Amino acid sequence: MGTDGLAASSDNLDVVLGRYRALLGEALHAAIHTTRDATPTAAATQAMLDGFYGQIEYHHGWRTPELQSRPWQPGKLLRPTLLLLASELAAGHTGGDEHEAVHKSIPAAVAVELVHNFSLVHDDIEDGDEERHHQPTLWKLWGVPLAINTGDGIFALAHLQLSHLPARGVSAESAIQLAGRLDATCVELCEGQYLDMSFEGRRDVTVAMYLDMIGRKTAALMECAAAMGSLIGAPQDTALSAQLGSFGRALGVGFQLRDDMLGIWSATALGKTEAGDLRHKKMSLPVIAALEYATPKDQDTLTSIYGEMGPATESQIAAMLAILERTQARQRTRAMLRDYCDQARNRLAAACATTTATESCAALGTLLDFVAAEGI
């Protein structure tokens, strides 16, 4: 698939992600404002707290850096969309009302999106990233202490959403189960981030270690989203929840491997800097695979380049690309991507075999097709 194919794949993804965008935006905005309105505030500090909630809205796309209102500029909303699609599919599996399942699932979908954004706020601090979506990050605008506090606030907002599930018709027992699942996933996210930061400066990181790290940092929340949606749509069908959770995890690993490849090859097709991950010396899977399979001489070259301060030069990037070519790092990464996408496809096919929710199955298939797109 060439540039046109990648663009077409992105267009299909936008259709799927647009399915619930307005619904999720309304619910996410309401979650922030309802919490603000429910908090007793002294007149003397009310205006000051506008800054706190303004920072939360800024990160989610409703405010400018000056905290002025603007038309919403959301992220992909991939994880909450995955949750709602899984709830639809599960309801169709048991002959339930698919629209009612989506209605019940909204607080959980908002919770998953908020957890994702809490992790991004803290990741930006820990990684020193100054921009996200071409906008300054929270810590860059307001400093690390306030950004940490705002991230913590987003984390608390996420968990608060699950308390609204019973009002949507979810049993108290199921709500507790879902809260436990999300908490366990948050621990896994932190484990993944710890591993990611621990890998910095090390050259003994193996492909297996990297896959385990992204399984926690990236794929765990996608597994959680699919499993939670399934449990809301079909509370008694734990086997289906496990099946859709496995789909979400394999999809999540594949999503990260795809991103790793785009960070080095075909990046310009999506508006990224060519070989940007090499320029910034990111330890993505192609580089780790190259280190694992390179000759001692090429290993020394990679280690020396990555050991220098600052971004890589053009000549160093050229040398690294040649090493990646010699070690077939691109082909190895693509093969792993295909393997995880095959796993996801098998799980999805099994889950869709006995459901009436054909539209949600098709939408989930589109998400998978986007990740599996050839030509990278």
N, C-alpha and C positions, 0 to 999 in steps of 0.2 A: 504494500500500500504506500503510495506516495503522499505528497503534501495534501492533495485534494482528498485522498482517502481519510487522512487524519482529521481534516476539517469536517468532512461529512460525519465521521464518528463523533466528533465533538458536538455537531448540530443535533444528532440523535440523542446524545446525553442531555443536552439542554432541554429538549422536549420532556424527557423523563423527570429531570430535576425541577422543571417548571410546573409539574403536575400539582404539587402541594405548596408551591412557593408562597402564594398569597395567604393561604391558611396558616402556614408556619410563621410567616412574618407577623400576622395579626396576633397569634398566640404568644410568640416570643416577646413582642412589644408589650402585650398585656401583662405578661409575667413580671416584667421589670416594673411597670407602672403600678400594678396591683400591690406589689411588695412595698413600693415607695409610699403609696397612699395608706397602707395598713400600719405603717410605722409611726408611732407618736413622735412628733418633732417640735422642739421648742422654737418659738418664733425667731430667736436670736441665731439659731443654727440652720434654719430651714434653707436659706439661700446657699449656705456653704455646702449642704448635702446635695444641692443641684450639681455640684462638680463631681461628686462620687458617682451618681447615677448617670451624669453626662458622659463620664469616662466609659462606663459600661455600654452606653448607647453608641459612643464613638467607635469602640472596638467592634460592635455588631453592625455598623454601617449607617447609623441614623444621624450622626453629628459630624461636623467638620472639626479640624484640629482646634478651632477657636470655640468649639462646642455650640456652634450654630446649627439649627436644624437643617437637614437636607433630605432629598428623596433617598429612600433606602437603597443601599448598595450591599446586598448580602453576599456571603460566600456561597459555595456550592450547595450547602445544606444536604450533602450526600448522606450523612449518617441518619438524620431524622427521616429523610425520604426512604431510606432502606428499612427503617423501623415501620413506617406506615404501610409500605408495600408488603412487608412480611405479615403484618396484622391482617391485611386484606386477603392475602393468600391463605392464611391459616383459617380465617372465617369461612372462606369458600371450601376449605377442606372438610369442614364439619357441617356444611349447609347453613351456616350462620349469615347474618346480615353484614356484608362487607363495608357498607357505609357506616354502620353503627360501630364496627370494629375500629375504623379510622377515628371516629369521634372519641371513642374511649381512649385511644392511644395518644392523643395530642399531648397531654402532660408529660408522658414518657418520652415522646419525640423531642419536646422542648428541653427536657432534662438532659438528654443525650447531646443535643447541640450545645447546651451551656457547658457541659463537661468538656466537650471538644474545645470550646473557646477558652475556658479556664486554662487548659493545658497549653494552648497557643500563647497566651499571655505570659505564662511562666517560662515556656520554651524560649520565647524571644529574649527574656531577661538572661536566662542561663546561657544562651548561644550568642548573646550580644548583637542580635539582629536589629537593625535600625529601621527597616521598612517591612511592611506586610501589605500586599495588594496595592503597592505603589503609594502607600501612606505611612507616615512615621508611626512606629510602634508606641504603645502606651508608655513604656519606660523612657523612650527617647523624648517624649513630650513632657512627662510629668515626674520623671525620676524613678529610680528603682523602688524605693519604699512605698510610694503611692501605687505603683503598678502591681507590686506584690499584694497589697491590700485589696485592690480592685479585682485582681485575679481570684483572691480568696472569696470576695463577695460573689463573683460569678459562680464559683464552686458551691457556695451555700445556696444560691438561687436555684441551682440545678436540683439539689436534693429536696428543696422545698416543693418543687413541682410534683414530685411523686406523692405528696400528701393530698394532692387534688384528684388522684385517681379514683378513690371511692365515690366521689361526687359524680364521676362519669360512668358509674356502674361497674367498676372493677371491685372485686371483693377485697376486704381488708387483708385476708390471708394472702391473696395474690399480690397486693400492693407491697406487703412486707417482703415477699419473695423477690419481687422486682427490685426493691430498694437494696436488698442484700446482693443481688446480682450486679447492680451498678456499683456498689461499694467495692466489691471484689475486683471489678474491672478497673476502678480508679487506682487500686493498689498495683494492679498489673501495669497500668500506664506509667506509674512512678517507677516501677522496676525497669521498664523499658527505657525510660529517660535516664535512669541511673547507669544502665549498661551503656547507653549511647555516649554519655559523658565520660564514662570510664574507658571507653575505646579510644578517646582522643589521645594522640601521642604514642599509641601502641602500634606496633607493626606485626604482632602475633595474632591479630584477630582473624579467625577463620570464617569461611562461608557459613558453616553451621552456627557459629556464634552470632553472626550478623542476622541470619534468618530468625534465630530465636529472639534477638532484640527487636526486630521490626514486627515480629509476631505479637510482642507485648505492646510496643509503643504505637504502632499503626493499626494492626489487625484486630487487637482485642476489643476496641470500642465498636468496630463494625460487626464483630461476632456478637457482642452484647446487644447492639441495636436490633439485629435480625432475630435473635433469640427472644428478646423482650417483646417485640412486636408479635411474634408467633404466640407467645404465652398469653397475650391480651386477646388475640383473635381466637385462640383455641386453648383455654386454660388447662384442660385436662390432657392435652396431647403433648406430653413432654418429649416424646420421640421426635415429633415434627419440629419442636423448638430446637432440639439438639442438631437436627439435620440442617435447619436454616441457619443456626449459629455456625456450623461448620462451613456452610456456603459463605457466610459473611467473613469468616476468618481467612479462608482461602482467597476470597476476593480482595481482602485487605492487604494480604502479602503481595498478591499480584499487582495491586494498585501501586504499592511502594516500589516494586521492581520496575514497573513501567516508568515511574517517575525517575528512578535511578538511570534508566537508559536515556530518557529524554534530557536529563541533565548533562549528558555528554554528546549524544547523537540526536539529530533532528530537532534540536531545541529551537532553532530559528523559526521553524514552522509554526511554533506556538508562541512566538514573541519573546523567547528566552535568549540569553547570551549563549553563543556557540561555545560548547565545551565549558560552560560556566562552572560545573562542579569540579572540573579539573583545575580551572583557574583559581577557585577558592579552596582547593585541596580537600574536598569533601571525601570522606571515607565511605563511598557508596559501594554497592556490591560488585560492579565491574572492576573497581580498583582492588578490592579485597581478593576477588578471583584471580586477578593478574598477579598479585603478590604471592598467592598460593601456588600458582602454576608457572611462574616465570623462572628463568635461569638465575643463578646467583648474581650475575652481572646486572641483569635487568632489575632484580630485587634491590640491589644496592642503589641503582639509579633512582627508582621510585622512592626509596627510603630517604635518599639524600634530598630530593626535591621537596618531599613532604616535610622534611625536617627544617627547611629554611623558613625564615619569617616572611610574611607578606604573600601576596598572590603570585601564582606561577607566571613566568614570562612566556612569550609566544614560542620561543625555541624549546622551553621546557614542556609546554603543552604538546608540541609536535612530537617530542621524544616520548611522552607518556602515551599519546595516541598510537604511536608505533609499537610500544610495548603491549598495549591492549590488543592490538591487531595480532601480534605474534603469539600471544597467549590465548587467543580466541575468546577474550573476555565478553565480547558482545554476544557471540553465539552461545556461550555458557549461560549468560544472564537471560537471554531470550528463551533458551530451553527450560530454565527454571520457571520463567513466567508462564510458558505454555503448560507446564506440569501443574502449577497452582490453578490456572484457569480451567484445565481439564477436571481437576478435583471439584472446583466450584460448579462446573457445568453438570457433573454427575449428581451432586447434591441437589441442585436446582431441578434437574429432570425428575429425580425421585419425588421431590416435594410437590411438583406440579402434576404428577401422574394422576392424582385423585382429587384435584381441586376444581371448582367451577370458576375460580378467579383468574380467568385467562389473561385479562388485561394486566394484572399485577405480575403474572408470570412473564409476559412479554416485556414489561418494563424492567424487571430484574435481569432478563436476558440481554436487554440493551445495555445495562450497566456493565455486564460481563463482557459483552462484545467490545465496548469501549476500552476496557482494560486489556483485552486480548488482541487488540488491533495489530496486525502485522505492519511491517514497514519501518519500525523503529530501529 
